[in-house]
Amino acid sequence: MKIHNKIIYLVVSIFLIYTFLFGGFIYYSIANYAYTDFYKRLEIRAVTAAKIKLEHPTEVSSIKELHQEYLEKLPHQKEYFFEVNEMGAIDSELVPLEIRGAFIKEVIQQGSAIHNHQNLFYSGIHYVSTENKEYVVVISAENYFNSHHIAYLKNLLFTSLIYTIILIPIISVVFSRTLVHPINNIIKEVKKISSENLHLRLMMPNQNDSLSRLTMTFNDMLDRLETSFETQKNFISNASHELNTPLTSIIGQADVALTKLRTSDEYIETIKIILGEAEKLEQKTKALLFMAQTGYNGKSLKFEIVRTDQLVLDAKQTVEKIDRDSKVCLDFSLLPEIPEKLKINGNGQLLHLALCNIMLNAFKYSDGQPINVALGVNGKKVIIIIKDKGIGIPEDEIKYIYDPFFRASNTKNYEGYGIGLPLARNIIKIHNGQLNVQSVQNEGTTVRIDLPIFNGKF
């Protein structure tokens, strides 16, 4: 069912239920009040009639005047006076048929009682005169309010219900269209967006409501998708170029060697060149496969407790073995007093690879200058900082450093594939950490790695 129809059905149902409940409550309250009020009026008339009819005229002259001046006669009003005998009863022959015997008994026993027959209402009181004679005084009348006003109220409520049934669907349709219209606009704009025009964005509404937050969220998602598409496009372009270069060299060398017979030394030289290019191709392929593997969520990897101080020492030793001219200066002055805070939950081999890549990059682009590595703890995180004084990264190119195969414009004189840093970032993300790079061209680069401390649970 469309949301448009759901809104209509929901609004109509709510208003109809409310109308029924509210109308029923009003009708019941007014009708109940009308009965109570009318019986009270009959009781007052019964007391007044008893004073007028059963007392001495000289004593009740003022009551007569008030009765005639202020108390109008009700429709079909009748007055009944029955004397109670010594047995505490009245002569049943004097009681009209429309008055029940049980009603008279209740009046005598309880002092007052009420009764209704069809639209006639009766109110009786047990009255003792000044001469100590007991009487039962009954006043009957037609409840004009009940027969006319309540009927008018019933018709009015019924008419209101009909108007409600007619108007509420119309209001619901207008309301649902007003509410759904912005959503339909979003749907139309979204349908225009495809992989060919990911630069398009939804128009932000002026109101700060759920729709504006939805639009903002969708635009944020489009930003991420556009970035992902651009990264993938650049990756494919760069990967094709990087893989094509050694292949072209291999094919070229083989073609040249096969054009004519050559000496054994020439063949050996050609094979060395082909072997070198093949090794480069193998390294790039392995790096691509490894980077693809680390791009997953890391659930298939084996994690264990890793001491970060030992990890840094091992990485320093590996870097100095790979490049004997490298010099890594360690700063352990910020180590915590509790060694347990240096433990993290992770894969030691992957973390070792990430640190080695970052350190080798720092040393390579520093032209042989020493690099500084600091280790410390801040709150619930272990922090590793690698700092160099090398060529740095141009400010407008820092946003591309995590793109595979991207190399800054000032690195043309340095060997590399542009895979080390993206690979290191993937490894750190697998460990729920963060890798941040700050760099100033010709001044140096600082890489900060934040890793969560082991919390005692795997």
Secondary structure, 3 states (H helix, E strand, C coil): CCHHHHHHHHHHHHHHHHHHHHHHHHHHHHHHHHHHHHHHHHHHHHHHHHHHHHCCHHHCHHHHHHHHHHCCCCCCCEEEEEECCCCCCCCHHHCCCCCCHHHHHHHHHHCEEEEEECCEEEEEEEEECCCCCEEEEEEEEECHHHHHHHHHHHHHHHHHHHHHHHHHHHHHHHHHHHHHHHHHHHHHHHHHCCCCCCCCCCCCCCCCCHHHHHHHHHHHHHHHHHHHHHHHHHHHHHHHHHHHHHHHHHHHHHHHHHCCCCCHHHHHHHHHHHHHHHHHHHHHHHHHHHHHHCCCCCCCCCCEEEEHHHHHHHHHHHHHHHCCCCCEEEEEEECCCCHHHHEEEECHHHHHHHHHHHHHHHHHCCCCCCEEEEEEEECCEEEEEEECCCCCCCHHHHHHCCCCCCCCCCCCCCCCCCCHHHHHHHHHHHCCCEEEEEEECCCEEEEEEEEECCCCCC
